Amino acid sequence: HIKKFKRDEWIAHRDFAPISKLSDNCLNELISENVSAAE
C-alpha cells in the first residue's frame, strides 16, 4: 500500500495533454522559413 507520496514535484505535476499531430511537410516549412529569414 502507498503510505506517503515519494515522487518529486517535477514528476508529479506532468502535463498529460494529448500530443497534436503535425502536418506532413512541417520540416520543409521550417527550413523554408529559416532560409528566408537568413536572406
FIKE-660764 format. One record per residue (C-alpha): residue in three letters; x, y, z. Coordinates in steps of 0.02 Angstrom, whole numbers, padded with zeros to 5 digits, always signed. Layout:
N
ALAXYZ...
***
This chain:
39
HIS+00000+00000+00000ILE+00052+00179-00031LYS+00077+00266+00135LYS+00151+00431+00078PHE+00194+00521-00083LYS+00376+00498-00129ARG+00378+00569-00305ASP+00472+00731-00340GLU+00368+00883-00384TRP+00432+00892-00562ILE+00375+00712-00591ALA+00209+00725-00500HIS+00148+00878-00597ARG+00175+00821-00775ASP+00059+00877-00913PHE-00036+00730-00989ALA-00118+00829-01129PRO-00129+00733-01293ILE+00005+00765-01423SER-00058+00859-01575LYS-00016+00793-01748LEU+00095+00900-01859SER+00073+00917-02046ASP+00171+00801-02161ASN+00278+00942-02230CYS+00312+01033-02065LEU+00501+01011-02081ASN+00501+01082-02256GLU+00403+01233-02194LEU+00527+01260-02053ILE+00675+01251-02172SER+00597+01373-02294GLU+00562+01496-02151ASN+00743+01486-02092VAL+00811+01511-02268SER+00703+01663-02299ALA+00749+01737-02130ALA+00935+01716-02167GLU+00924+01811-02331
***
